[in-house]
Amino acid sequence: MADWGAVFVSTVLFILLTPGLLFQVPGHCRYVEFGSLQTSGASILIHSVIYFSLVALFLVALNIHVYFFK
């Protein structure tokens, strides 16, 4: 049995935290923009820090595990 928790958590957070998809911090006109589908270097940096923090929280602190059985 393989532990798919890291793969599942990382994939879901990567999709949700893609800059400009759901939200973007900092935005071009405001601090937070929703659904702009645009990105900048600063937003990529901030979103990657948020991504790393949440992955560390879910995988290390909360010890998330997902097992699939045949």
PDB file of N, CA, C, O and CB in Angstrom:
ATOM      1  N   MET A   1       0.845  -1.184   0.000  1.00  0.00           N
ATOM      2  CA  MET A   1       0.000   0.000   0.000  1.00  0.00           C
ATOM      3  C   MET A   1       0.886   1.241   0.000  1.00  0.00           C
ATOM      4  O   MET A   1       1.767   1.386   0.846  1.00  0.00           O
ATOM      5  CB  MET A   1      -0.959   0.002   1.222  1.00  0.00           C
ATOM      6  N   ALA A   2       0.651   2.098  -0.920  1.00  0.00           N
ATOM      7  CA  ALA A   2       1.412   3.335  -1.022  1.00  0.00           C
ATOM      8  C   ALA A   2       0.636   4.470  -0.372  1.00  0.00           C
ATOM      9  O   ALA A   2      -0.594   4.507  -0.402  1.00  0.00           O
ATOM     10  CB  ALA A   2       1.729   3.665  -2.494  1.00  0.00           C
ATOM     11  N   ASP A   3       1.378   5.382   0.207  1.00  0.00           N
ATOM     12  CA  ASP A   3       0.773   6.551   0.827  1.00  0.00           C
ATOM     13  C   ASP A   3       0.631   7.648  -0.232  1.00  0.00           C
ATOM     14  O   ASP A   3       1.627   8.207  -0.692  1.00  0.00           O
ATOM     15  CB  ASP A   3       1.623   7.047   2.041  1.00  0.00           C
ATOM     16  N   TRP A   4      -0.606   7.947  -0.611  1.00  0.00           N
ATOM     17  CA  TRP A   4      -0.890   8.941  -1.635  1.00  0.00           C
ATOM     18  C   TRP A   4      -1.254  10.294  -1.037  1.00  0.00           C
ATOM     19  O   TRP A   4      -1.683  11.183  -1.773  1.00  0.00           O
ATOM     20  CB  TRP A   4      -2.008   8.458  -2.525  1.00  0.00           C
ATOM     21  N   GLY A   5      -1.100  10.479   0.254  1.00  0.00           N
ATOM     22  CA  GLY A   5      -1.465  11.734   0.909  1.00  0.00           C
ATOM     23  C   GLY A   5      -0.690  12.922   0.393  1.00  0.00           C
ATOM     24  O   GLY A   5      -1.267  13.977   0.129  1.00  0.00           O
ATOM     25  N   ALA A   6       0.625  12.761   0.244  1.00  0.00           N
ATOM     26  CA  ALA A   6       1.460  13.867  -0.227  1.00  0.00           C
ATOM     27  C   ALA A   6       1.115  14.253  -1.668  1.00  0.00           C
ATOM     28  O   ALA A   6       1.071  15.436  -2.007  1.00  0.00           O
ATOM     29  CB  ALA A   6       2.944  13.490  -0.127  1.00  0.00           C
ATOM     30  N   VAL A   7       0.873  13.259  -2.501  1.00  0.00           N
ATOM     31  CA  VAL A   7       0.521  13.528  -3.900  1.00  0.00           C
ATOM     32  C   VAL A   7      -0.817  14.245  -3.990  1.00  0.00           C
ATOM     33  O   VAL A   7      -0.951  15.228  -4.719  1.00  0.00           O
ATOM     34  CB  VAL A   7       0.474  12.221  -4.708  1.00  0.00           C
ATOM     35  N   PHE A   8      -1.797  13.760  -3.255  1.00  0.00           N
ATOM     36  CA  PHE A   8      -3.136  14.346  -3.285  1.00  0.00           C
ATOM     37  C   PHE A   8      -3.136  15.778  -2.747  1.00  0.00           C
ATOM     38  O   PHE A   8      -3.687  16.677  -3.383  1.00  0.00           O
ATOM     39  CB  PHE A   8      -4.105  13.484  -2.475  1.00  0.00           C
ATOM     40  N   VAL A   9      -2.528  15.994  -1.592  1.00  0.00           N
ATOM     41  CA  VAL A   9      -2.499  17.329  -0.974  1.00  0.00           C
ATOM     42  C   VAL A   9      -1.729  18.307  -1.853  1.00  0.00           C
ATOM     43  O   VAL A   9      -2.179  19.434  -2.060  1.00  0.00           O
ATOM     44  CB  VAL A   9      -1.864  17.267   0.434  1.00  0.00           C
ATOM     45  N   SER A  10      -0.585  17.898  -2.368  1.00  0.00           N
ATOM     46  CA  SER A  10       0.230  18.779  -3.201  1.00  0.00           C
ATOM     47  C   SER A  10      -0.479  19.163  -4.498  1.00  0.00           C
ATOM     48  O   SER A  10      -0.419  20.318  -4.917  1.00  0.00           O
ATOM     49  CB  SER A  10       1.555  18.112  -3.520  1.00  0.00           C
ATOM     50  N   THR A  11      -1.145  18.207  -5.130  1.00  0.00           N
ATOM     51  CA  THR A  11      -1.843  18.490  -6.383  1.00  0.00           C
ATOM     52  C   THR A  11      -3.017  19.427  -6.173  1.00  0.00           C
ATOM     53  O   THR A  11      -3.192  20.382  -6.930  1.00  0.00           O
ATOM     54  CB  THR A  11      -2.323  17.203  -7.020  1.00  0.00           C
ATOM     55  N   VAL A  12      -3.816  19.168  -5.161  1.00  0.00           N
ATOM     56  CA  VAL A  12      -4.977  20.024  -4.894  1.00  0.00           C
ATOM     57  C   VAL A  12      -4.538  21.436  -4.536  1.00  0.00           C
ATOM     58  O   VAL A  12      -5.114  22.402  -5.036  1.00  0.00           O
ATOM     59  CB  VAL A  12      -5.833  19.437  -3.761  1.00  0.00           C
ATOM     60  N   LEU A  13      -3.529  21.574  -3.682  1.00  0.00           N
ATOM     61  CA  LEU A  13      -3.058  22.917  -3.318  1.00  0.00           C
ATOM     62  C   LEU A  13      -2.417  23.630  -4.495  1.00  0.00           C
ATOM     63  O   LEU A  13      -2.565  24.845  -4.625  1.00  0.00           O
ATOM     64  CB  LEU A  13      -2.066  22.835  -2.169  1.00  0.00           C
ATOM     65  N   PHE A  14      -1.708  22.908  -5.359  1.00  0.00           N
ATOM     66  CA  PHE A  14      -1.107  23.536  -6.528  1.00  0.00           C
ATOM     67  C   PHE A  14      -2.173  24.106  -7.451  1.00  0.00           C
ATOM     68  O   PHE A  14      -2.023  25.212  -7.969  1.00  0.00           O
ATOM     69  CB  PHE A  14      -0.240  22.535  -7.283  1.00  0.00           C
ATOM     70  N   ILE A  15      -3.241  23.359  -7.655  1.00  0.00           N
ATOM     71  CA  ILE A  15      -4.326  23.838  -8.524  1.00  0.00           C
ATOM     72  C   ILE A  15      -5.036  25.029  -7.888  1.00  0.00           C
ATOM     73  O   ILE A  15      -5.311  26.017  -8.569  1.00  0.00           O
ATOM     74  CB  ILE A  15      -5.339  22.705  -8.806  1.00  0.00           C
ATOM     75  N   LEU A  16      -5.335  24.948  -6.593  1.00  0.00           N
ATOM     76  CA  LEU A  16      -6.060  26.024  -5.933  1.00  0.00           C
ATOM     77  C   LEU A  16      -5.228  27.285  -5.748  1.00  0.00           C
ATOM     78  O   LEU A  16      -5.778  28.386  -5.750  1.00  0.00           O
ATOM     79  CB  LEU A  16      -6.554  25.556  -4.604  1.00  0.00           C
ATOM     80  N   LEU A  17      -3.918  27.149  -5.588  1.00  0.00           N
ATOM     81  CA  LEU A  17      -3.070  28.301  -5.318  1.00  0.00           C
ATOM     82  C   LEU A  17      -2.315  28.811  -6.535  1.00  0.00           C
ATOM     83  O   LEU A  17      -1.357  29.570  -6.390  1.00  0.00           O
ATOM     84  CB  LEU A  17      -2.099  27.958  -4.251  1.00  0.00           C
ATOM     85  N   THR A  18      -2.727  28.410  -7.726  1.00  0.00           N
ATOM     86  CA  THR A  18      -2.131  28.970  -8.928  1.00  0.00           C
ATOM     87  C   THR A  18      -2.475  30.454  -8.988  1.00  0.00           C
ATOM     88  O   THR A  18      -3.653  30.810  -8.964  1.00  0.00           O
ATOM     89  CB  THR A  18      -2.627  28.224 -10.206  1.00  0.00           C
ATOM     90  N   PRO A  19      -1.451  31.344  -9.067  1.00  0.00           N
ATOM     91  CA  PRO A  19      -1.742  32.785  -9.057  1.00  0.00           C
ATOM     92  C   PRO A  19      -2.661  33.191 -10.201  1.00  0.00           C
ATOM     93  O   PRO A  19      -2.391  32.883 -11.362  1.00  0.00           O
ATOM     94  CB  PRO A  19      -0.447  33.584  -9.137  1.00  0.00           C
ATOM     95  N   GLY A  20      -3.741  33.876  -9.873  1.00  0.00           N
ATOM     96  CA  GLY A  20      -4.666  34.380 -10.861  1.00  0.00           C
ATOM     97  C   GLY A  20      -5.835  33.469 -11.147  1.00  0.00           C
ATOM     98  O   GLY A  20      -6.811  33.911 -11.752  1.00  0.00           O
ATOM     99  N   LEU A  21      -5.779  32.210 -10.736  1.00  0.00           N
ATOM    100  CA  LEU A  21      -6.885  31.297 -11.026  1.00  0.00           C
ATOM    101  C   LEU A  21      -8.083  31.614 -10.138  1.00  0.00           C
ATOM    102  O   LEU A  21      -9.135  31.999 -10.648  1.00  0.00           O
ATOM    103  CB  LEU A  21      -6.448  29.831 -10.829  1.00  0.00           C
ATOM    104  N   LEU A  22      -7.949  31.464  -8.843  1.00  0.00           N
ATOM    105  CA  LEU A  22      -9.015  31.831  -7.905  1.00  0.00           C
ATOM    106  C   LEU A  22      -8.796  33.227  -7.345  1.00  0.00           C
ATOM    107  O   LEU A  22      -9.726  34.032  -7.281  1.00  0.00           O
ATOM    108  CB  LEU A  22      -9.095  30.816  -6.761  1.00  0.00           C
ATOM    109  N   PHE A  23      -7.561  33.511  -6.940  1.00  0.00           N
ATOM    110  CA  PHE A  23      -7.232  34.831  -6.407  1.00  0.00           C
ATOM    111  C   PHE A  23      -5.757  35.117  -6.681  1.00  0.00           C
ATOM    112  O   PHE A  23      -4.984  34.216  -7.007  1.00  0.00           O
ATOM    113  CB  PHE A  23      -7.542  34.915  -4.876  1.00  0.00           C
ATOM    114  N   GLN A  24      -5.387  36.383  -6.544  1.00  0.00           N
ATOM    115  CA  GLN A  24      -4.005  36.797  -6.744  1.00  0.00           C
ATOM    116  C   GLN A  24      -3.640  37.825  -5.694  1.00  0.00           C
ATOM    117  O   GLN A  24      -4.331  38.831  -5.532  1.00  0.00           O
ATOM    118  CB  GLN A  24      -3.792  37.365  -8.166  1.00  0.00           C
ATOM    119  N   VAL A  25      -2.551  37.570  -4.977  1.00  0.00           N
ATOM    120  CA  VAL A  25      -2.036  38.489  -3.961  1.00  0.00           C
ATOM    121  C   VAL A  25      -0.603  38.801  -4.332  1.00  0.00           C
ATOM    122  O   VAL A  25       0.142  37.830  -4.460  1.00  0.00           O
ATOM    123  CB  VAL A  25      -2.135  37.882  -2.511  1.00  0.00           C
ATOM    124  N   PRO A  26      -0.121  39.973  -4.518  1.00  0.00           N
ATOM    125  CA  PRO A  26      -0.844  41.217  -4.718  1.00  0.00           C
ATOM    126  C   PRO A  26      -1.364  41.303  -6.146  1.00  0.00           C
ATOM    127  O   PRO A  26      -0.737  40.797  -7.077  1.00  0.00           O
ATOM    128  CB  PRO A  26       0.050  42.418  -4.401  1.00  0.00           C
ATOM    129  N   GLY A  27      -2.495  41.938  -6.306  1.00  0.00           N
ATOM    130  CA  GLY A  27      -3.083  42.117  -7.624  1.00  0.00           C
ATOM    131  C   GLY A  27      -2.457  43.289  -8.356  1.00  0.00           C
ATOM    132  O   GLY A  27      -1.576  43.960  -7.820  1.00  0.00           O
ATOM    133  N   HIS A  28      -2.902  43.535  -9.562  1.00  0.00           N
ATOM    134  CA  HIS A  28      -2.375  44.654 -10.335  1.00  0.00           C
ATOM    135  C   HIS A  28      -2.986  45.979  -9.890  1.00  0.00           C
ATOM    136  O   HIS A  28      -2.288  46.990  -9.828  1.00  0.00           O
ATOM    137  CB  HIS A  28      -2.633  44.436 -11.820  1.00  0.00           C
ATOM    138  N   CYS A  29      -4.275  45.984  -9.582  1.00  0.00           N
ATOM    139  CA  CYS A  29      -4.950  47.223  -9.177  1.00  0.00           C
ATOM    140  C   CYS A  29      -5.266  47.263  -7.685  1.00  0.00           C
ATOM    141  O   CYS A  29      -5.293  48.338  -7.086  1.00  0.00           O
ATOM    142  CB  CYS A  29      -6.231  47.394  -9.967  1.00  0.00           C
ATOM    143  N   ARG A  30      -5.505  46.101  -7.082  1.00  0.00           N
ATOM    144  CA  ARG A  30      -5.836  46.006  -5.659  1.00  0.00           C
ATOM    145  C   ARG A  30      -4.889  45.036  -4.989  1.00  0.00           C
ATOM    146  O   ARG A  30      -4.082  44.377  -5.644  1.00  0.00           O
ATOM    147  CB  ARG A  30      -7.304  45.561  -5.454  1.00  0.00           C
ATOM    148  N   TYR A  31      -5.000  44.957  -3.658  1.00  0.00           N
ATOM    149  CA  TYR A  31      -4.139  44.024  -2.931  1.00  0.00           C
ATOM    150  C   TYR A  31      -4.522  42.583  -3.233  1.00  0.00           C
ATOM    151  O   TYR A  31      -3.646  41.735  -3.402  1.00  0.00           O
ATOM    152  CB  TYR A  31      -4.219  44.284  -1.423  1.00  0.00           C
ATOM    153  N   VAL A  32      -5.818  42.291  -3.305  1.00  0.00           N
ATOM    154  CA  VAL A  32      -6.300  40.953  -3.653  1.00  0.00           C
ATOM    155  C   VAL A  32      -7.248  41.079  -4.832  1.00  0.00           C
ATOM    156  O   VAL A  32      -8.200  41.858  -4.790  1.00  0.00           O
ATOM    157  CB  VAL A  32      -7.007  40.263  -2.438  1.00  0.00           C
ATOM    158  N   GLU A  33      -6.988  40.314  -5.885  1.00  0.00           N
ATOM    159  CA  GLU A  33      -7.879  40.264  -7.034  1.00  0.00           C
ATOM    160  C   GLU A  33      -8.380  38.839  -7.195  1.00  0.00           C
ATOM    161  O   GLU A  33      -7.634  37.886  -6.968  1.00  0.00           O
ATOM    162  CB  GLU A  33      -7.166  40.755  -8.325  1.00  0.00           C
ATOM    163  N   PHE A  34      -9.622  38.691  -7.582  1.00  0.00           N
ATOM    164  CA  PHE A  34     -10.233  37.378  -7.733  1.00  0.00           C
ATOM    165  C   PHE A  34     -10.499  37.087  -9.199  1.00  0.00           C
ATOM    166  O   PHE A  34     -11.134  37.885  -9.888  1.00  0.00           O
ATOM    167  CB  PHE A  34     -11.533  37.289  -6.926  1.00  0.00           C
ATOM    168  N   GLY A  35     -10.012  35.938  -9.684  1.00  0.00           N
ATOM    169  CA  GLY A  35     -10.282  35.483 -11.046  1.00  0.00           C
ATOM    170  C   GLY A  35      -9.701  36.359 -12.126  1.00  0.00           C
ATOM    171  O   GLY A  35     -10.319  36.510 -13.180  1.00  0.00           O
ATOM    172  N   SER A  36      -8.543  36.941 -11.912  1.00  0.00           N
ATOM    173  CA  SER A  36      -7.976  37.855 -12.908  1.00  0.00           C
ATOM    174  C   SER A  36      -7.264  37.117 -14.037  1.00  0.00           C
ATOM    175  O   SER A  36      -7.112  37.669 -15.126  1.00  0.00           O
ATOM    176  CB  SER A  36      -7.011  38.814 -12.242  1.00  0.00           C
ATOM    177  N   LEU A  37      -6.819  35.869 -13.799  1.00  0.00           N
ATOM    178  CA  LEU A  37      -6.083  35.060 -14.768  1.00  0.00           C
ATOM    179  C   LEU A  37      -4.822  35.748 -15.265  1.00  0.00           C
ATOM    180  O   LEU A  37      -4.371  35.487 -16.381  1.00  0.00           O
ATOM    181  CB  LEU A  37      -6.970  34.727 -15.940  1.00  0.00           C
ATOM    182  N   GLN A  38      -4.245  36.630 -14.443  1.00  0.00           N
ATOM    183  CA  GLN A  38      -2.976  37.280 -14.729  1.00  0.00           C
ATOM    184  C   GLN A  38      -2.048  37.027 -13.550  1.00  0.00           C
ATOM    185  O   GLN A  38      -2.506  36.676 -12.462  1.00  0.00           O
ATOM    186  CB  GLN A  38      -3.161  38.813 -14.990  1.00  0.00           C
ATOM    187  N   THR A  39      -0.756  37.200 -13.756  1.00  0.00           N
ATOM    188  CA  THR A  39       0.192  36.948 -12.686  1.00  0.00           C
ATOM    189  C   THR A  39       1.361  37.921 -12.784  1.00  0.00           C
ATOM    190  O   THR A  39       1.549  38.592 -13.799  1.00  0.00           O
ATOM    191  CB  THR A  39       0.690  35.495 -12.734  1.00  0.00           C
ATOM    192  N   SER A  40       2.125  37.980 -11.732  1.00  0.00           N
ATOM    193  CA  SER A  40       3.333  38.802 -11.695  1.00  0.00           C
ATOM    194  C   SER A  40       4.374  38.076 -10.855  1.00  0.00           C
ATOM    195  O   SER A  40       4.071  37.070 -10.214  1.00  0.00           O
ATOM    196  CB  SER A  40       3.038  40.231 -11.117  1.00  0.00           C
ATOM    197  N   GLY A  41       5.582  38.580 -10.860  1.00  0.00           N
ATOM    198  CA  GLY A  41       6.652  37.952 -10.092  1.00  0.00           C
ATOM    199  C   GLY A  41       6.386  37.967  -8.600  1.00  0.00           C
ATOM    200  O   GLY A  41       6.663  36.992  -7.902  1.00  0.00           O
ATOM    201  N   ALA A  42       5.847  39.078  -8.112  1.00  0.00           N
ATOM    202  CA  ALA A  42       5.547  39.183  -6.679  1.00  0.00           C
ATOM    203  C   ALA A  42       4.451  38.207  -6.269  1.00  0.00           C
ATOM    204  O   ALA A  42       4.531  37.604  -5.198  1.00  0.00           O
ATOM    205  CB  ALA A  42       5.128  40.614  -6.325  1.00  0.00           C
ATOM    206  N   SER A  43       3.433  38.044  -7.103  1.00  0.00           N
ATOM    207  CA  SER A  43       2.360  37.115  -6.762  1.00  0.00           C
ATOM    208  C   SER A  43       2.841  35.662  -6.818  1.00  0.00           C
ATOM    209  O   SER A  43       2.387  34.832  -6.031  1.00  0.00           O
ATOM    210  CB  SER A  43       1.171  37.313  -7.707  1.00  0.00           C
ATOM    211  N   ILE A  44       3.745  35.351  -7.729  1.00  0.00           N
ATOM    212  CA  ILE A  44       4.312  34.004  -7.781  1.00  0.00           C
ATOM    213  C   ILE A  44       5.087  33.718  -6.501  1.00  0.00           C
ATOM    214  O   ILE A  44       4.976  32.623  -5.949  1.00  0.00           O
ATOM    215  CB  ILE A  44       5.229  33.840  -9.017  1.00  0.00           C
ATOM    216  N   LEU A  45       5.864  34.675  -6.021  1.00  0.00           N
ATOM    217  CA  LEU A  45       6.628  34.506  -4.792  1.00  0.00           C
ATOM    218  C   LEU A  45       5.707  34.323  -3.586  1.00  0.00           C
ATOM    219  O   LEU A  45       5.929  33.425  -2.773  1.00  0.00           O
ATOM    220  CB  LEU A  45       7.546  35.705  -4.573  1.00  0.00           C
ATOM    221  N   ILE A  46       4.697  35.147  -3.464  1.00  0.00           N
ATOM    222  CA  ILE A  46       3.775  35.063  -2.326  1.00  0.00           C
ATOM    223  C   ILE A  46       2.977  33.763  -2.361  1.00  0.00           C
ATOM    224  O   ILE A  46       2.809  33.115  -1.328  1.00  0.00           O
ATOM    225  CB  ILE A  46       2.819  36.267  -2.320  1.00  0.00           C
ATOM    226  N   HIS A  47       2.487  33.376  -3.527  1.00  0.00           N
ATOM    227  CA  HIS A  47       1.721  32.138  -3.642  1.00  0.00           C
ATOM    228  C   HIS A  47       2.596  30.914  -3.374  1.00  0.00           C
ATOM    229  O   HIS A  47       2.104  29.927  -2.828  1.00  0.00           O
ATOM    230  CB  HIS A  47       1.088  32.034  -5.031  1.00  0.00           C
ATOM    231  N   SER A  48       3.885  30.950  -3.745  1.00  0.00           N
ATOM    232  CA  SER A  48       4.757  29.813  -3.456  1.00  0.00           C
ATOM    233  C   SER A  48       5.052  29.701  -1.964  1.00  0.00           C
ATOM    234  O   SER A  48       5.188  28.591  -1.451  1.00  0.00           O
ATOM    235  CB  SER A  48       6.062  29.935  -4.238  1.00  0.00           C
ATOM    236  N   VAL A  49       5.155  30.826  -1.257  1.00  0.00           N
ATOM    237  CA  VAL A  49       5.342  30.786   0.197  1.00  0.00           C
ATOM    238  C   VAL A  49       4.084  30.237   0.879  1.00  0.00           C
ATOM    239  O   VAL A  49       4.182  29.446   1.817  1.00  0.00           O
ATOM    240  CB  VAL A  49       5.680  32.200   0.743  1.00  0.00           C
ATOM    241  N   ILE A  50       2.910  30.654   0.410  1.00  0.00           N
ATOM    242  CA  ILE A  50       1.652  30.143   0.961  1.00  0.00           C
ATOM    243  C   ILE A  50       1.536  28.643   0.677  1.00  0.00           C
ATOM    244  O   ILE A  50       1.124  27.878   1.549  1.00  0.00           O
ATOM    245  CB  ILE A  50       0.433  30.909   0.363  1.00  0.00           C
ATOM    246  N   TYR A  51       1.898  28.219  -0.539  1.00  0.00           N
ATOM    247  CA  TYR A  51       1.850  26.804  -0.917  1.00  0.00           C
ATOM    248  C   TYR A  51       2.759  25.969  -0.018  1.00  0.00           C
ATOM    249  O   TYR A  51       2.331  24.945   0.516  1.00  0.00           O
ATOM    250  CB  TYR A  51       2.257  26.628  -2.390  1.00  0.00           C
ATOM    251  N   PHE A  52       4.002  26.397   0.153  1.00  0.00           N
ATOM    252  CA  PHE A  52       4.938  25.660   0.991  1.00  0.00           C
ATOM    253  C   PHE A  52       4.450  25.583   2.428  1.00  0.00           C
ATOM    254  O   PHE A  52       4.570  24.538   3.067  1.00  0.00           O
ATOM    255  CB  PHE A  52       6.315  26.305   0.941  1.00  0.00           C
ATOM    256  N   SER A  53       3.902  26.675   2.945  1.00  0.00           N
ATOM    257  CA  SER A  53       3.404  26.684   4.321  1.00  0.00           C
ATOM    258  C   SER A  53       2.247  25.703   4.503  1.00  0.00           C
ATOM    259  O   SER A  53       2.208  24.965   5.488  1.00  0.00           O
ATOM    260  CB  SER A  53       2.959  28.094   4.714  1.00  0.00           C
ATOM    261  N   LEU A  54       1.313  25.692   3.565  1.00  0.00           N
ATOM    262  CA  LEU A  54       0.166  24.792   3.680  1.00  0.00           C
ATOM    263  C   LEU A  54       0.553  23.327   3.478  1.00  0.00           C
ATOM    264  O   LEU A  54       0.010  22.449   4.149  1.00  0.00           O
ATOM    265  CB  LEU A  54      -0.898  25.182   2.672  1.00  0.00           C
ATOM    266  N   VAL A  55       1.484  23.052   2.562  1.00  0.00           N
ATOM    267  CA  VAL A  55       1.944  21.676   2.378  1.00  0.00           C
ATOM    268  C   VAL A  55       2.650  21.196   3.638  1.00  0.00           C
ATOM    269  O   VAL A  55       2.433  20.067   4.079  1.00  0.00           O
ATOM    270  CB  VAL A  55       2.884  21.568   1.155  1.00  0.00           C
ATOM    271  N   ALA A  56       3.490  22.038   4.218  1.00  0.00           N
ATOM    272  CA  ALA A  56       4.165  21.656   5.461  1.00  0.00           C
ATOM    273  C   ALA A  56       3.163  21.441   6.584  1.00  0.00           C
ATOM    274  O   ALA A  56       3.319  20.514   7.379  1.00  0.00           O
ATOM    275  CB  ALA A  56       5.184  22.724   5.867  1.00  0.00           C
ATOM    276  N   LEU A  57       2.140  22.276   6.662  1.00  0.00           N
ATOM    277  CA  LEU A  57       1.125  22.131   7.697  1.00  0.00           C
ATOM    278  C   LEU A  57       0.368  20.820   7.543  1.00  0.00           C
ATOM    279  O   LEU A  57       0.208  20.079   8.513  1.00  0.00           O
ATOM    280  CB  LEU A  57       0.153  23.306   7.656  1.00  0.00           C
ATOM    281  N   PHE A  58      -0.101  20.527   6.330  1.00  0.00           N
ATOM    282  CA  PHE A  58      -0.905  19.338   6.115  1.00  0.00           C
ATOM    283  C   PHE A  58      -0.092  18.044   6.231  1.00  0.00           C
ATOM    284  O   PHE A  58      -0.574  17.063   6.797  1.00  0.00           O
ATOM    285  CB  PHE A  58      -1.558  19.410   4.761  1.00  0.00           C
ATOM    286  N   LEU A  59       1.130  18.036   5.703  1.00  0.00           N
ATOM    287  CA  LEU A  59       1.882  16.789   5.652  1.00  0.00           C
ATOM    288  C   LEU A  59       2.714  16.534   6.906  1.00  0.00           C
ATOM    289  O   LEU A  59       2.859  15.385   7.325  1.00  0.00           O
ATOM    290  CB  LEU A  59       2.777  16.794   4.452  1.00  0.00           C
ATOM    291  N   VAL A  60       3.255  17.574   7.503  1.00  0.00           N
ATOM    292  CA  VAL A  60       4.124  17.376   8.664  1.00  0.00           C
ATOM    293  C   VAL A  60       3.348  17.547   9.967  1.00  0.00           C
ATOM    294  O   VAL A  60       3.389  16.680  10.840  1.00  0.00           O
ATOM    295  CB  VAL A  60       5.302  18.354   8.622  1.00  0.00           C
ATOM    296  N   ALA A  61       2.647  18.662  10.091  1.00  0.00           N
ATOM    297  CA  ALA A  61       1.976  18.955  11.362  1.00  0.00           C
ATOM    298  C   ALA A  61       0.716  18.113  11.552  1.00  0.00           C
ATOM    299  O   ALA A  61       0.490  17.581  12.639  1.00  0.00           O
ATOM    300  CB  ALA A  61       1.622  20.436  11.437  1.00  0.00           C
ATOM    301  N   LEU A  62      -0.108  17.985  10.510  1.00  0.00           N
ATOM    302  CA  LEU A  62      -1.356  17.234  10.639  1.00  0.00           C
ATOM    303  C   LEU A  62      -1.209  15.766  10.249  1.00  0.00           C
ATOM    304  O   LEU A  62      -2.105  14.962  10.506  1.00  0.00           O
ATOM    305  CB  LEU A  62      -2.424  17.874   9.792  1.00  0.00           C
ATOM    306  N   ASN A  63      -0.078  15.415   9.627  1.00  0.00           N
ATOM    307  CA  ASN A  63       0.251  14.029   9.292  1.00  0.00           C
ATOM    308  C   ASN A  63      -0.855  13.359   8.461  1.00  0.00           C
ATOM    309  O   ASN A  63      -1.403  12.329   8.853  1.00  0.00           O
ATOM    310  CB  ASN A  63       0.496  13.229  10.573  1.00  0.00           C
ATOM    311  N   ILE A  64      -1.168  13.960   7.315  1.00  0.00           N
ATOM    312  CA  ILE A  64      -2.213  13.473   6.416  1.00  0.00           C
ATOM    313  C   ILE A  64      -1.705  12.241   5.649  1.00  0.00           C
ATOM    314  O   ILE A  64      -0.612  12.268   5.084  1.00  0.00           O
ATOM    315  CB  ILE A  64      -2.652  14.596   5.425  1.00  0.00           C
ATOM    316  N   HIS A  65      -2.497  11.168   5.633  1.00  0.00           N
ATOM    317  CA  HIS A  65      -2.194   9.956   4.884  1.00  0.00           C
ATOM    318  C   HIS A  65      -3.428   9.516   4.113  1.00  0.00           C
ATOM    319  O   HIS A  65      -4.543   9.575   4.633  1.00  0.00           O
ATOM    320  CB  HIS A  65      -1.706   8.830   5.825  1.00  0.00           C
ATOM    321  N   VAL A  66      -3.231   9.073   2.867  1.00  0.00           N
ATOM    322  CA  VAL A  66      -4.330   8.553   2.051  1.00  0.00           C
ATOM    323  C   VAL A  66      -3.850   7.221   1.479  1.00  0.00           C
ATOM    324  O   VAL A  66      -2.824   7.168   0.801  1.00  0.00           O
ATOM    325  CB  VAL A  66      -4.754   9.572   0.897  1.00  0.00           C
ATOM    326  N   TYR A  67      -4.590   6.148   1.752  1.00  0.00           N
ATOM    327  CA  TYR A  67      -4.257   4.823   1.249  1.00  0.00           C
ATOM    328  C   TYR A  67      -5.398   4.323   0.369  1.00  0.00           C
ATOM    329  O   TYR A  67      -6.571   4.477   0.709  1.00  0.00           O
ATOM    330  CB  TYR A  67      -3.984   3.836   2.418  1.00  0.00           C
ATOM    331  N   PHE A  68      -5.040   3.720  -0.772  1.00  0.00           N
ATOM    332  CA  PHE A  68      -6.014   3.102  -1.646  1.00  0.00           C
ATOM    333  C   PHE A  68      -5.804   1.604  -1.609  1.00  0.00           C
ATOM    334  O   PHE A  68      -4.673   1.132  -1.728  1.00  0.00           O
ATOM    335  CB  PHE A  68      -5.906   3.647  -3.089  1.00  0.00           C
ATOM    336  N   PHE A  69      -6.869   0.858  -1.446  1.00  0.00           N
ATOM    337  CA  PHE A  69      -6.800  -0.590  -1.387  1.00  0.00           C
ATOM    338  C   PHE A  69      -7.299  -1.182  -2.690  1.00  0.00           C
ATOM    339  O   PHE A  69      -8.137  -0.593  -3.373  1.00  0.00           O
ATOM    340  CB  PHE A  69      -7.611  -1.128  -0.205  1.00  0.00           C
ATOM    341  N   LYS A  70      -6.778  -2.352  -3.030  1.00  0.00           N
ATOM    342  CA  LYS A  70      -7.242  -3.048  -4.226  1.00  0.00           C
ATOM    343  C   LYS A  70      -8.363  -3.967  -3.857  1.00  0.00           C
ATOM    344  O   LYS A  70      -8.906  -4.656  -4.720  1.00  0.00           O
ATOM    345  CB  LYS A  70      -6.109  -3.827  -4.899  1.00  0.00           C
TER     346      LYS A  70
END
